[in-house]
Amino acid sequence: MSEKRDNSGILFKNDRKQQDTHADYQGTCTIGGVEYYMNAWLKDGVKGKFMSFSFKPKKLPADYGKQPAFEDRMADDTIPFAPEFR
């Protein structure tokens, strides 16, 4: 088994591609200690061929998309932009 290094990844040709919209290459990478699924598409542009990438985290954090309750946000009664009066 190969060693996983931060800020690196690996891609393999997608041999199960069934539609043009499916990725040409698939793989995984680790960025900032977080593991991602990685997809790549070969494309033709005005300046020649290029690759387009997408990244999706393998695991979402438990608190992803959750906002703290209103009471929790208001627990700190200090106003950061108001001068302190004594």
PyMOL Python script that loads the backbone (N, CA, C, O; Angstrom):
from pymol import cmd

cmd.read_pdbstr("""\
ATOM      1  N   MET A   1       0.841  -1.179   0.000  1.00  0.00           N
ATOM      2  CA  MET A   1       0.000   0.000   0.000  1.00  0.00           C
ATOM      3  C   MET A   1       0.886   1.242   0.000  1.00  0.00           C
ATOM      4  O   MET A   1       1.917   1.282   0.672  1.00  0.00           O
ATOM      5  N   SER A   2       0.475   2.249  -0.757  1.00  0.00           N
ATOM      6  CA  SER A   2       1.300   3.447  -0.863  1.00  0.00           C
ATOM      7  C   SER A   2       1.015   4.415   0.282  1.00  0.00           C
ATOM      8  O   SER A   2      -0.045   4.389   0.907  1.00  0.00           O
ATOM      9  N   GLU A   3       1.983   5.250   0.523  1.00  0.00           N
ATOM     10  CA  GLU A   3       1.903   6.244   1.593  1.00  0.00           C
ATOM     11  C   GLU A   3       1.048   7.418   1.139  1.00  0.00           C
ATOM     12  O   GLU A   3       1.185   7.886   0.009  1.00  0.00           O
ATOM     13  N   LYS A   4       0.153   7.903   2.024  1.00  0.00           N
ATOM     14  CA  LYS A   4      -0.654   9.078   1.710  1.00  0.00           C
ATOM     15  C   LYS A   4       0.088  10.311   2.186  1.00  0.00           C
ATOM     16  O   LYS A   4       0.500  10.386   3.344  1.00  0.00           O
ATOM     17  N   ARG A   5       0.257  11.270   1.303  1.00  0.00           N
ATOM     18  CA  ARG A   5       0.932  12.514   1.642  1.00  0.00           C
ATOM     19  C   ARG A   5      -0.058  13.657   1.529  1.00  0.00           C
ATOM     20  O   ARG A   5      -0.933  13.659   0.664  1.00  0.00           O
ATOM     21  N   ASP A   6       0.095  14.635   2.423  1.00  0.00           N
ATOM     22  CA  ASP A   6      -0.776  15.798   2.381  1.00  0.00           C
ATOM     23  C   ASP A   6      -0.496  16.605   1.118  1.00  0.00           C
ATOM     24  O   ASP A   6       0.638  16.669   0.644  1.00  0.00           O
ATOM     25  N   ASN A   7      -1.535  17.212   0.591  1.00  0.00           N
ATOM     26  CA  ASN A   7      -1.474  18.038  -0.616  1.00  0.00           C
ATOM     27  C   ASN A   7      -1.010  17.255  -1.838  1.00  0.00           C
ATOM     28  O   ASN A   7      -0.258  17.764  -2.669  1.00  0.00           O
ATOM     29  N   SER A   8      -1.470  16.005  -1.937  1.00  0.00           N
ATOM     30  CA  SER A   8      -1.159  15.189  -3.112  1.00  0.00           C
ATOM     31  C   SER A   8      -2.321  14.237  -3.370  1.00  0.00           C
ATOM     32  O   SER A   8      -3.195  14.053  -2.523  1.00  0.00           O
ATOM     33  N   GLY A   9      -2.312  13.646  -4.541  1.00  0.00           N
ATOM     34  CA  GLY A   9      -3.376  12.719  -4.900  1.00  0.00           C
ATOM     35  C   GLY A   9      -2.983  11.865  -6.078  1.00  0.00           C
ATOM     36  O   GLY A   9      -1.854  11.927  -6.565  1.00  0.00           O
ATOM     37  N   ILE A  10      -3.943  11.057  -6.536  1.00  0.00           N
ATOM     38  CA  ILE A  10      -3.691  10.144  -7.641  1.00  0.00           C
ATOM     39  C   ILE A  10      -4.968  10.006  -8.470  1.00  0.00           C
ATOM     40  O   ILE A  10      -6.070   9.964  -7.922  1.00  0.00           O
ATOM     41  N   LEU A  11      -4.813   9.934  -9.790  1.00  0.00           N
ATOM     42  CA  LEU A  11      -5.938   9.778 -10.714  1.00  0.00           C
ATOM     43  C   LEU A  11      -5.743   8.536 -11.567  1.00  0.00           C
ATOM     44  O   LEU A  11      -4.621   8.188 -11.935  1.00  0.00           O
ATOM     45  N   PHE A  12      -6.855   7.871 -11.877  1.00  0.00           N
ATOM     46  CA  PHE A  12      -6.849   6.717 -12.764  1.00  0.00           C
ATOM     47  C   PHE A  12      -7.883   6.944 -13.859  1.00  0.00           C
ATOM     48  O   PHE A  12      -8.894   7.611 -13.637  1.00  0.00           O
ATOM     49  N   LYS A  13      -7.630   6.392 -15.035  1.00  0.00           N
ATOM     50  CA  LYS A  13      -8.593   6.488 -16.130  1.00  0.00           C
ATOM     51  C   LYS A  13      -9.891   5.828 -15.698  1.00  0.00           C
ATOM     52  O   LYS A  13      -9.882   4.732 -15.138  1.00  0.00           O
ATOM     53  N   ASN A  14     -11.012   6.499 -15.960  1.00  0.00           N
ATOM     54  CA  ASN A  14     -12.332   5.988 -15.597  1.00  0.00           C
ATOM     55  C   ASN A  14     -12.768   4.980 -16.659  1.00  0.00           C
ATOM     56  O   ASN A  14     -13.251   5.370 -17.722  1.00  0.00           O
ATOM     57  N   ASP A  15     -12.602   3.694 -16.379  1.00  0.00           N
ATOM     58  CA  ASP A  15     -12.967   2.664 -17.351  1.00  0.00           C
ATOM     59  C   ASP A  15     -14.450   2.293 -17.277  1.00  0.00           C
ATOM     60  O   ASP A  15     -14.908   1.429 -18.024  1.00  0.00           O
ATOM     61  N   ARG A  16     -15.207   2.944 -16.377  1.00  0.00           N
ATOM     62  CA  ARG A  16     -16.649   2.693 -16.282  1.00  0.00           C
ATOM     63  C   ARG A  16     -17.466   3.867 -16.813  1.00  0.00           C
ATOM     64  O   ARG A  16     -18.665   3.947 -16.544  1.00  0.00           O
ATOM     65  N   LYS A  17     -16.854   4.765 -17.550  1.00  0.00           N
ATOM     66  CA  LYS A  17     -17.537   5.939 -18.087  1.00  0.00           C
ATOM     67  C   LYS A  17     -18.612   5.502 -19.077  1.00  0.00           C
ATOM     68  O   LYS A  17     -18.329   4.779 -20.032  1.00  0.00           O
ATOM     69  N   GLN A  18     -19.869   5.954 -18.839  1.00  0.00           N
ATOM     70  CA  GLN A  18     -20.986   5.574 -19.694  1.00  0.00           C
ATOM     71  C   GLN A  18     -21.582   6.751 -20.450  1.00  0.00           C
ATOM     72  O   GLN A  18     -22.242   6.563 -21.472  1.00  0.00           O
ATOM     73  N   GLN A  19     -21.356   7.966 -19.956  1.00  0.00           N
ATOM     74  CA  GLN A  19     -21.897   9.167 -20.598  1.00  0.00           C
ATOM     75  C   GLN A  19     -20.783  10.192 -20.764  1.00  0.00           C
ATOM     76  O   GLN A  19     -19.776  10.145 -20.058  1.00  0.00           O
ATOM     77  N   ASP A  20     -20.969  11.115 -21.697  1.00  0.00           N
ATOM     78  CA  ASP A  20     -19.966  12.161 -21.917  1.00  0.00           C
ATOM     79  C   ASP A  20     -19.763  13.033 -20.688  1.00  0.00           C
ATOM     80  O   ASP A  20     -18.683  13.592 -20.499  1.00  0.00           O
ATOM     81  N   THR A  21     -20.785  13.156 -19.851  1.00  0.00           N
ATOM     82  CA  THR A  21     -20.678  13.999 -18.660  1.00  0.00           C
ATOM     83  C   THR A  21     -19.897  13.336 -17.534  1.00  0.00           C
ATOM     84  O   THR A  21     -19.474  14.016 -16.599  1.00  0.00           O
ATOM     85  N   HIS A  22     -19.700  12.027 -17.605  1.00  0.00           N
ATOM     86  CA  HIS A  22     -18.933  11.325 -16.573  1.00  0.00           C
ATOM     87  C   HIS A  22     -17.459  11.701 -16.681  1.00  0.00           C
ATOM     88  O   HIS A  22     -16.963  11.992 -17.769  1.00  0.00           O
ATOM     89  N   ALA A  23     -16.770  11.692 -15.554  1.00  0.00           N
ATOM     90  CA  ALA A  23     -15.357  12.075 -15.509  1.00  0.00           C
ATOM     91  C   ALA A  23     -14.500  11.123 -16.345  1.00  0.00           C
ATOM     92  O   ALA A  23     -14.767   9.923 -16.414  1.00  0.00           O
ATOM     93  N   ASP A  24     -13.467  11.682 -16.977  1.00  0.00           N
ATOM     94  CA  ASP A  24     -12.515  10.869 -17.728  1.00  0.00           C
ATOM     95  C   ASP A  24     -11.531  10.168 -16.795  1.00  0.00           C
ATOM     96  O   ASP A  24     -11.042   9.079 -17.098  1.00  0.00           O
ATOM     97  N   TYR A  25     -11.244  10.806 -15.654  1.00  0.00           N
ATOM     98  CA  TYR A  25     -10.333  10.249 -14.659  1.00  0.00           C
ATOM     99  C   TYR A  25     -10.957  10.405 -13.269  1.00  0.00           C
ATOM    100  O   TYR A  25     -11.677  11.368 -13.003  1.00  0.00           O
ATOM    101  N   GLN A  26     -10.671   9.447 -12.393  1.00  0.00           N
ATOM    102  CA  GLN A  26     -11.162   9.487 -11.019  1.00  0.00           C
ATOM    103  C   GLN A  26     -10.043   9.115 -10.067  1.00  0.00           C
ATOM    104  O   GLN A  26      -9.117   8.391 -10.432  1.00  0.00           O
ATOM    105  N   GLY A  27     -10.132   9.613  -8.846  1.00  0.00           N
ATOM    106  CA  GLY A  27      -9.123   9.268  -7.856  1.00  0.00           C
ATOM    107  C   GLY A  27      -9.412   9.917  -6.528  1.00  0.00           C
ATOM    108  O   GLY A  27     -10.535  10.338  -6.250  1.00  0.00           O
ATOM    109  N   THR A  28      -8.381   9.991  -5.713  1.00  0.00           N
ATOM    110  CA  THR A  28      -8.499  10.601  -4.392  1.00  0.00           C
ATOM    111  C   THR A  28      -7.296  11.495  -4.141  1.00  0.00           C
ATOM    112  O   THR A  28      -6.249  11.358  -4.774  1.00  0.00           O
ATOM    113  N   CYS A  29      -7.472  12.405  -3.210  1.00  0.00           N
ATOM    114  CA  CYS A  29      -6.368  13.267  -2.799  1.00  0.00           C
ATOM    115  C   CYS A  29      -6.580  13.674  -1.354  1.00  0.00           C
ATOM    116  O   CYS A  29      -7.672  13.525  -0.807  1.00  0.00           O
ATOM    117  N   THR A  30      -5.525  14.190  -0.744  1.00  0.00           N
ATOM    118  CA  THR A  30      -5.586  14.709   0.618  1.00  0.00           C
ATOM    119  C   THR A  30      -5.085  16.134   0.593  1.00  0.00           C
ATOM    120  O   THR A  30      -3.965  16.400   0.157  1.00  0.00           O
ATOM    121  N   ILE A  31      -5.922  17.062   1.066  1.00  0.00           N
ATOM    122  CA  ILE A  31      -5.574  18.479   1.091  1.00  0.00           C
ATOM    123  C   ILE A  31      -5.848  18.998   2.493  1.00  0.00           C
ATOM    124  O   ILE A  31      -6.979  18.926   2.972  1.00  0.00           O
ATOM    125  N   GLY A  32      -4.838  19.511   3.143  1.00  0.00           N
ATOM    126  CA  GLY A  32      -5.000  20.029   4.493  1.00  0.00           C
ATOM    127  C   GLY A  32      -5.466  18.971   5.476  1.00  0.00           C
ATOM    128  O   GLY A  32      -6.184  19.276   6.428  1.00  0.00           O
ATOM    129  N   GLY A  33      -5.061  17.728   5.251  1.00  0.00           N
ATOM    130  CA  GLY A  33      -5.436  16.636   6.133  1.00  0.00           C
ATOM    131  C   GLY A  33      -6.826  16.076   5.890  1.00  0.00           C
ATOM    132  O   GLY A  33      -7.249  15.159   6.593  1.00  0.00           O
ATOM    133  N   VAL A  34      -7.549  16.609   4.905  1.00  0.00           N
ATOM    134  CA  VAL A  34      -8.897  16.146   4.577  1.00  0.00           C
ATOM    135  C   VAL A  34      -8.840  15.348   3.279  1.00  0.00           C
ATOM    136  O   VAL A  34      -8.239  15.787   2.299  1.00  0.00           O
ATOM    137  N   GLU A  35      -9.473  14.164   3.277  1.00  0.00           N
ATOM    138  CA  GLU A  35      -9.484  13.317   2.087  1.00  0.00           C
ATOM    139  C   GLU A  35     -10.644  13.710   1.171  1.00  0.00           C
ATOM    140  O   GLU A  35     -11.756  13.971   1.631  1.00  0.00           O
ATOM    141  N   TYR A  36     -10.362  13.746  -0.135  1.00  0.00           N
ATOM    142  CA  TYR A  36     -11.347  14.128  -1.146  1.00  0.00           C
ATOM    143  C   TYR A  36     -11.405  13.089  -2.256  1.00  0.00           C
ATOM    144  O   TYR A  36     -10.409  12.437  -2.569  1.00  0.00           O
ATOM    145  N   TYR A  37     -12.601  12.947  -2.851  1.00  0.00           N
ATOM    146  CA  TYR A  37     -12.729  12.263  -4.132  1.00  0.00           C
ATOM    147  C   TYR A  37     -12.378  13.306  -5.176  1.00  0.00           C
ATOM    148  O   TYR A  37     -12.755  14.470  -5.045  1.00  0.00           O
ATOM    149  N   MET A  38     -11.659  12.896  -6.213  1.00  0.00           N
ATOM    150  CA  MET A  38     -11.213  13.825  -7.239  1.00  0.00           C
ATOM    151  C   MET A  38     -11.643  13.297  -8.608  1.00  0.00           C
ATOM    152  O   MET A  38     -11.457  12.118  -8.910  1.00  0.00           O
ATOM    153  N   ASN A  39     -12.219  14.176  -9.434  1.00  0.00           N
ATOM    154  CA  ASN A  39     -12.618  13.833 -10.800  1.00  0.00           C
ATOM    155  C   ASN A  39     -11.948  14.797 -11.759  1.00  0.00           C
ATOM    156  O   ASN A  39     -11.703  15.954 -11.417  1.00  0.00           O
ATOM    157  N   ALA A  40     -11.651  14.319 -12.961  1.00  0.00           N
ATOM    158  CA  ALA A  40     -11.029  15.164 -13.972  1.00  0.00           C
ATOM    159  C   ALA A  40     -11.641  14.866 -15.335  1.00  0.00           C
ATOM    160  O   ALA A  40     -11.947  13.719 -15.662  1.00  0.00           O
ATOM    161  N   TRP A  41     -11.812  15.926 -16.121  1.00  0.00           N
ATOM    162  CA  TRP A  41     -12.337  15.821 -17.471  1.00  0.00           C
ATOM    163  C   TRP A  41     -11.321  16.403 -18.442  1.00  0.00           C
ATOM    164  O   TRP A  41     -10.760  17.468 -18.183  1.00  0.00           O
ATOM    165  N   LEU A  42     -11.074  15.716 -19.561  1.00  0.00           N
ATOM    166  CA  LEU A  42     -10.243  16.249 -20.639  1.00  0.00           C
ATOM    167  C   LEU A  42     -11.134  17.120 -21.515  1.00  0.00           C
ATOM    168  O   LEU A  42     -12.207  16.692 -21.939  1.00  0.00           O
ATOM    169  N   LYS A  43     -10.687  18.342 -21.784  1.00  0.00           N
ATOM    170  CA  LYS A  43     -11.495  19.277 -22.571  1.00  0.00           C
ATOM    171  C   LYS A  43     -10.639  19.950 -23.629  1.00  0.00           C
ATOM    172  O   LYS A  43      -9.415  20.017 -23.516  1.00  0.00           O
ATOM    173  N   ASP A  44     -11.310  20.446 -24.661  1.00  0.00           N
ATOM    174  CA  ASP A  44     -10.655  21.224 -25.708  1.00  0.00           C
ATOM    175  C   ASP A  44     -11.048  22.681 -25.537  1.00  0.00           C
ATOM    176  O   ASP A  44     -12.229  23.004 -25.408  1.00  0.00           O
ATOM    177  N   GLY A  45     -10.053  23.559 -25.537  1.00  0.00           N
ATOM    178  CA  GLY A  45     -10.305  24.987 -25.391  1.00  0.00           C
ATOM    179  C   GLY A  45      -9.671  25.766 -26.512  1.00  0.00           C
ATOM    180  O   GLY A  45      -9.049  25.196 -27.408  1.00  0.00           O
ATOM    181  N   VAL A  46      -9.827  27.056 -26.462  1.00  0.00           N
ATOM    182  CA  VAL A  46      -9.276  27.950 -27.482  1.00  0.00           C
ATOM    183  C   VAL A  46      -7.757  27.814 -27.561  1.00  0.00           C
ATOM    184  O   VAL A  46      -7.181  27.898 -28.646  1.00  0.00           O
ATOM    185  N   LYS A  47      -7.110  27.607 -26.418  1.00  0.00           N
ATOM    186  CA  LYS A  47      -5.649  27.498 -26.384  1.00  0.00           C
ATOM    187  C   LYS A  47      -5.166  26.056 -26.400  1.00  0.00           C
ATOM    188  O   LYS A  47      -3.983  25.798 -26.178  1.00  0.00           O
ATOM    189  N   GLY A  48      -6.065  25.115 -26.660  1.00  0.00           N
ATOM    190  CA  GLY A  48      -5.671  23.710 -26.721  1.00  0.00           C
ATOM    191  C   GLY A  48      -6.356  22.875 -25.664  1.00  0.00           C
ATOM    192  O   GLY A  48      -7.324  23.308 -25.039  1.00  0.00           O
ATOM    193  N   LYS A  49      -5.841  21.664 -25.470  1.00  0.00           N
ATOM    194  CA  LYS A  49      -6.430  20.733 -24.506  1.00  0.00           C
ATOM    195  C   LYS A  49      -6.074  21.140 -23.077  1.00  0.00           C
ATOM    196  O   LYS A  49      -5.004  21.691 -22.819  1.00  0.00           O
ATOM    197  N   PHE A  50      -7.000  20.856 -22.154  1.00  0.00           N
ATOM    198  CA  PHE A  50      -6.768  21.111 -20.742  1.00  0.00           C
ATOM    199  C   PHE A  50      -7.593  20.138 -19.913  1.00  0.00           C
ATOM    200  O   PHE A  50      -8.446  19.427 -20.446  1.00  0.00           O
ATOM    201  N   MET A  51      -7.338  20.106 -18.605  1.00  0.00           N
ATOM    202  CA  MET A  51      -8.100  19.263 -17.686  1.00  0.00           C
ATOM    203  C   MET A  51      -8.887  20.153 -16.737  1.00  0.00           C
ATOM    204  O   MET A  51      -8.405  21.190 -16.283  1.00  0.00           O
ATOM    205  N   SER A  52     -10.104  19.723 -16.452  1.00  0.00           N
ATOM    206  CA  SER A  52     -10.961  20.387 -15.483  1.00  0.00           C
ATOM    207  C   SER A  52     -11.143  19.433 -14.308  1.00  0.00           C
ATOM    208  O   SER A  52     -11.346  18.236 -14.512  1.00  0.00           O
ATOM    209  N   PHE A  53     -11.075  19.949 -13.077  1.00  0.00           N
ATOM    210  CA  PHE A  53     -11.123  19.102 -11.887  1.00  0.00           C
ATOM    211  C   PHE A  53     -12.317  19.443 -11.006  1.00  0.00           C
ATOM    212  O   PHE A  53     -12.825  20.564 -11.029  1.00  0.00           O
ATOM    213  N   SER A  54     -12.757  18.453 -10.226  1.00  0.00           N
ATOM    214  CA  SER A  54     -13.715  18.692  -9.146  1.00  0.00           C
ATOM    215  C   SER A  54     -13.268  17.880  -7.942  1.00  0.00           C
ATOM    216  O   SER A  54     -12.649  16.824  -8.081  1.00  0.00           O
ATOM    217  N   PHE A  55     -13.590  18.388  -6.753  1.00  0.00           N
ATOM    218  CA  PHE A  55     -13.214  17.749  -5.497  1.00  0.00           C
ATOM    219  C   PHE A  55     -14.442  17.667  -4.600  1.00  0.00           C
ATOM    220  O   PHE A  55     -15.225  18.613  -4.516  1.00  0.00           O
ATOM    221  N   LYS A  56     -14.602  16.538  -3.937  1.00  0.00           N
ATOM    222  CA  LYS A  56     -15.724  16.343  -3.013  1.00  0.00           C
ATOM    223  C   LYS A  56     -15.185  15.650  -1.772  1.00  0.00           C
ATOM    224  O   LYS A  56     -14.541  14.607  -1.886  1.00  0.00           O
ATOM    225  N   PRO A  57     -15.436  16.210  -0.568  1.00  0.00           N
ATOM    226  CA  PRO A  57     -14.909  15.573   0.637  1.00  0.00           C
ATOM    227  C   PRO A  57     -15.486  14.173   0.814  1.00  0.00           C
ATOM    228  O   PRO A  57     -16.668  13.938   0.561  1.00  0.00           O
ATOM    229  N   LYS A  58     -14.635  13.247   1.252  1.00  0.00           N
ATOM    230  CA  LYS A  58     -15.099  11.873   1.494  1.00  0.00           C
ATOM    231  C   LYS A  58     -16.074  11.840   2.651  1.00  0.00           C
ATOM    232  O   LYS A  58     -17.063  11.107   2.614  1.00  0.00           O
ATOM    233  N   LYS A  59     -15.803  12.630   3.681  1.00  0.00           N
ATOM    234  CA  LYS A  59     -16.691  12.706   4.840  1.00  0.00           C
ATOM    235  C   LYS A  59     -16.967  14.171   5.131  1.00  0.00           C
ATOM    236  O   LYS A  59     -16.050  14.991   5.155  1.00  0.00           O
ATOM    237  N   LEU A  60     -18.231  14.495   5.352  1.00  0.00           N
ATOM    238  CA  LEU A  60     -18.582  15.850   5.745  1.00  0.00           C
ATOM    239  C   LEU A  60     -18.478  15.964   7.263  1.00  0.00           C
ATOM    240  O   LEU A  60     -18.787  15.004   7.969  1.00  0.00           O
ATOM    241  N   PRO A  61     -18.054  17.105   7.773  1.00  0.00           N
ATOM    242  CA  PRO A  61     -18.009  17.273   9.217  1.00  0.00           C
ATOM    243  C   PRO A  61     -19.400  17.092   9.828  1.00  0.00           C
ATOM    244  O   PRO A  61     -20.405  17.361   9.170  1.00  0.00           O
ATOM    245  N   ALA A  62     -19.460  16.644  11.066  1.00  0.00           N
ATOM    246  CA  ALA A  62     -20.738  16.391  11.734  1.00  0.00           C
ATOM    247  C   ALA A  62     -21.590  17.649  11.809  1.00  0.00           C
ATOM    248  O   ALA A  62     -22.817  17.565  11.762  1.00  0.00           O
ATOM    249  N   ASP A  63     -20.963  18.807  11.922  1.00  0.00           N
ATOM    250  CA  ASP A  63     -21.729  20.042  12.047  1.00  0.00           C
ATOM    251  C   ASP A  63     -21.899  20.784  10.719  1.00  0.00           C
ATOM    252  O   ASP A  63     -22.236  21.968  10.711  1.00  0.00           O
ATOM    253  N   TYR A  64     -21.669  20.098   9.603  1.00  0.00           N
ATOM    254  CA  TYR A  64     -21.779  20.724   8.285  1.00  0.00           C
ATOM    255  C   TYR A  64     -23.204  21.227   8.060  1.00  0.00           C
ATOM    256  O   TYR A  64     -24.161  20.470   8.222  1.00  0.00           O
ATOM    257  N   GLY A  65     -23.347  22.476   7.695  1.00  0.00           N
ATOM    258  CA  GLY A  65     -24.642  23.051   7.369  1.00  0.00           C
ATOM    259  C   GLY A  65     -25.468  23.468   8.568  1.00  0.00           C
ATOM    260  O   GLY A  65     -26.545  24.040   8.400  1.00  0.00           O
ATOM    261  N   LYS A  66     -24.995  23.199   9.769  1.00  0.00           N
ATOM    262  CA  LYS A  66     -25.748  23.571  10.967  1.00  0.00           C
ATOM    263  C   LYS A  66     -25.287  24.938  11.448  1.00  0.00           C
ATOM    264  O   LYS A  66     -24.095  25.247  11.448  1.00  0.00           O
ATOM    265  N   GLN A  67     -26.245  25.741  11.854  1.00  0.00           N
ATOM    266  CA  GLN A  67     -25.912  27.024  12.448  1.00  0.00           C
ATOM    267  C   GLN A  67     -26.229  26.960  13.926  1.00  0.00           C
ATOM    268  O   GLN A  67     -27.170  26.276  14.329  1.00  0.00           O
ATOM    269  N   PRO A  68     -25.456  27.662  14.740  1.00  0.00           N
ATOM    270  CA  PRO A  68     -25.759  27.652  16.172  1.00  0.00           C
ATOM    271  C   PRO A  68     -27.117  28.283  16.432  1.00  0.00           C
ATOM    272  O   PRO A  68     -27.570  29.139  15.673  1.00  0.00           O
ATOM    273  N   ALA A  69     -27.759  27.856  17.506  1.00  0.00           N
ATOM    274  CA  ALA A  69     -29.046  28.417  17.885  1.00  0.00           C
ATOM    275  C   ALA A  69     -28.895  29.900  18.168  1.00  0.00           C
ATOM    276  O   ALA A  69     -27.813  30.364  18.527  1.00  0.00           O
ATOM    277  N   PHE A  70     -29.979  30.642  18.005  1.00  0.00           N
ATOM    278  CA  PHE A  70     -29.951  32.089  18.225  1.00  0.00           C
ATOM    279  C   PHE A  70     -29.419  32.421  19.615  1.00  0.00           C
ATOM    280  O   PHE A  70     -28.632  33.353  19.779  1.00  0.00           O
ATOM    281  N   GLU A  71     -29.850  31.659  20.606  1.00  0.00           N
ATOM    282  CA  GLU A  71     -29.416  31.909  21.979  1.00  0.00           C
ATOM    283  C   GLU A  71     -27.903  31.736  22.116  1.00  0.00           C
ATOM    284  O   GLU A  71     -27.251  32.491  22.837  1.00  0.00           O
ATOM    285  N   ASP A  72     -27.352  30.745  21.427  1.00  0.00           N
ATOM    286  CA  ASP A  72     -25.910  30.505  21.491  1.00  0.00           C
ATOM    287  C   ASP A  72     -25.136  31.638  20.831  1.00  0.00           C
ATOM    288  O   ASP A  72     -24.061  32.014  21.298  1.00  0.00           O
ATOM    289  N   ARG A  73     -25.678  32.178  19.750  1.00  0.00           N
ATOM    290  CA  ARG A  73     -24.999  33.273  19.068  1.00  0.00           C
ATOM    291  C   ARG A  73     -25.059  34.556  19.879  1.00  0.00           C
ATOM    292  O   ARG A  73     -24.169  35.399  19.768  1.00  0.00           O
ATOM    293  N   MET A  74     -26.088  34.717  20.689  1.00  0.00           N
ATOM    294  CA  MET A  74     -26.261  35.934  21.474  1.00  0.00           C
ATOM    295  C   MET A  74     -25.691  35.803  22.886  1.00  0.00           C
ATOM    296  O   MET A  74     -25.804  36.739  23.676  1.00  0.00           O
ATOM    297  N   ALA A  75     -25.083  34.670  23.219  1.00  0.00           N
ATOM    298  CA  ALA A  75     -24.561  34.455  24.562  1.00  0.00           C
ATOM    299  C   ALA A  75     -23.472  35.464  24.917  1.00  0.00           C
ATOM    300  O   ALA A  75     -23.360  35.886  26.068  1.00  0.00           O
ATOM    301  N   ASP A  76     -22.682  35.844  23.935  1.00  0.00           N
ATOM    302  CA  ASP A  76     -21.630  36.830  24.161  1.00  0.00           C
ATOM    303  C   ASP A  76     -22.252  38.208  24.032  1.00  0.00           C
ATOM    304  O   ASP A  76     -22.570  38.641  22.925  1.00  0.00           O
ATOM    305  N   ASP A  77     -22.434  38.914  25.163  1.00  0.00           N
ATOM    306  CA  ASP A  77     -23.132  40.191  25.128  1.00  0.00           C
ATOM    307  C   ASP A  77     -22.212  41.368  24.824  1.00  0.00           C
ATOM    308  O   ASP A  77     -22.636  42.518  24.930  1.00  0.00           O
ATOM    309  N   THR A  78     -20.973  41.106  24.451  1.00  0.00           N
ATOM    310  CA  THR A  78     -20.076  42.194  24.084  1.00  0.00           C
ATOM    311  C   THR A  78     -20.349  42.592  22.643  1.00  0.00           C
ATOM    312  O   THR A  78     -20.683  41.755  21.804  1.00  0.00           O
ATOM    313  N   ILE A  79     -20.207  43.845  22.376  1.00  0.00           N
ATOM    314  CA  ILE A  79     -20.385  44.361  21.025  1.00  0.00           C
ATOM    315  C   ILE A  79     -18.996  44.729  20.527  1.00  0.00           C
ATOM    316  O   ILE A  79     -18.377  45.646  21.067  1.00  0.00           O
ATOM    317  N   PRO A  80     -18.496  44.044  19.516  1.00  0.00           N
ATOM    318  CA  PRO A  80     -17.095  44.236  19.108  1.00  0.00           C
ATOM    319  C   PRO A  80     -16.790  45.618  18.573  1.00  0.00           C
ATOM    320  O   PRO A  80     -15.640  46.052  18.638  1.00  0.00           O
ATOM    321  N   PHE A  81     -17.772  46.325  18.048  1.00  0.00           N
ATOM    322  CA  PHE A  81     -17.476  47.610  17.439  1.00  0.00           C
ATOM    323  C   PHE A  81     -17.809  48.788  18.362  1.00  0.00           C
ATOM    324  O   PHE A  81     -17.561  49.938  18.002  1.00  0.00           O
ATOM    325  N   ALA A  82     -18.370  48.515  19.549  1.00  0.00           N
ATOM    326  CA  ALA A  82     -18.726  49.604  20.478  1.00  0.00           C
ATOM    327  C   ALA A  82     -17.567  49.886  21.429  1.00  0.00           C
ATOM    328  O   ALA A  82     -16.916  48.954  21.900  1.00  0.00           O
ATOM    329  N   PRO A  83     -17.304  51.153  21.713  1.00  0.00           N
ATOM    330  CA  PRO A  83     -16.241  51.465  22.668  1.00  0.00           C
ATOM    331  C   PRO A  83     -16.661  51.047  24.070  1.00  0.00           C
ATOM    332  O   PRO A  83     -17.846  51.042  24.403  1.00  0.00           O
ATOM    333  N   GLU A  84     -15.691  50.705  24.867  1.00  0.00           N
ATOM    334  CA  GLU A  84     -15.978  50.306  26.248  1.00  0.00           C
ATOM    335  C   GLU A  84     -16.144  51.552  27.101  1.00  0.00           C
ATOM    336  O   GLU A  84     -15.337  52.480  27.032  1.00  0.00           O
ATOM    337  N   PHE A  85     -17.188  51.561  27.899  1.00  0.00           N
ATOM    338  CA  PHE A  85     -17.432  52.667  28.819  1.00  0.00           C
ATOM    339  C   PHE A  85     -17.213  52.173  30.231  1.00  0.00           C
ATOM    340  O   PHE A  85     -17.656  51.078  30.578  1.00  0.00           O
ATOM    341  N   ARG A  86     -16.534  52.963  31.054  1.00  0.00           N
ATOM    342  CA  ARG A  86     -16.287  52.578  32.445  1.00  0.00           C
ATOM    343  C   ARG A  86     -16.753  53.656  33.366  1.00  0.00           C
ATOM    344  O   ARG A  86     -16.633  53.522  34.584  1.00  0.00           O
TER     345      ARG A  86
END
""", "prot")
cmd.dss("prot")
cmd.show_as("cartoon", "prot")
cmd.util.cbc("prot")
cmd.orient("prot")
